[in-house]
Amino acid sequence: MDTASHVGLQHFTDQHADVLHRFELPEEQGQFTSLPEKVLDVTEGQYRIVITSDSVPVGFFLLHATQRVKEYTDNPNAMLLTSFSINFAEQGKGFAKKGLLLLPDFVHAEFPDCDEIVLAVNHKNVPAQKLYLHTGFTDTGLRRRGAIGEQFIFRLAL
C-alpha cells in the first residue's frame, strides 16, 4: 500500500538525529547498506539527506561530491548515492520509491551543477535493483568488486 503522499527530501539537521538513531534493518538488508547512525559524521563533499513523511524521518542516504565519485563514473558533474535505507518499521509504504522519484528535482535545486547520480548495488540485492530501475536509474554495465560480492553500477541522468 502506497501511503507516501507527504514525502520530502531534506538536508539532515540535528532535529533528525534522535529518529535516525532508532532506525532498524533486518540482517539481510543491513548487509547491503549502513544504518544512518553509522554515517552521521561526514566529511567535506558528503551530504546527509533525509527522506521524511510529514516531517518525520523515514529514510536516509548520503550524496557524495568527493573523489570517491571517480570510482564510478568519469563525469565530473556526477554525485554518488550511498547508504540508502528506509527504517524497517516504515518499509512497504512507498517511501523509498517516492524519495527516489523526488531526487532529480531535489538535486537540481540543491546541487545545480550535478547532472548525474551514480550508485553501486550488490548483485544479490534484487529488491534494491528493481527499485532503482523502477525510479529511472539504468544499469551502466560496469561492475565492481564490493566487500560482499559483485556490485552493479547504476546511473540516473538528470
Secondary structure as UniProt FT lines:
FT   STRAND          7..11
FT   HELIX           14..16
FT   HELIX           17..21
FT   HELIX           27..30
FT   TURN            31..32
FT   HELIX           36..38
FT   TURN            44..45
FT   STRAND          46..53
FT   TURN            54..55
FT   STRAND          56..64
FT   HELIX           67..71
FT   TURN            76..77
FT   STRAND          78..86
FT   HELIX           88..90
FT   TURN            91..92
FT   HELIX           95..110
FT   TURN            112..113
FT   STRAND          116..122
FT   TURN            123..124
FT   HELIX           126..134
FT   TURN            135..136
FT   STRAND          138..146
FT   TURN            147..148
FT   STRAND          149..157
//
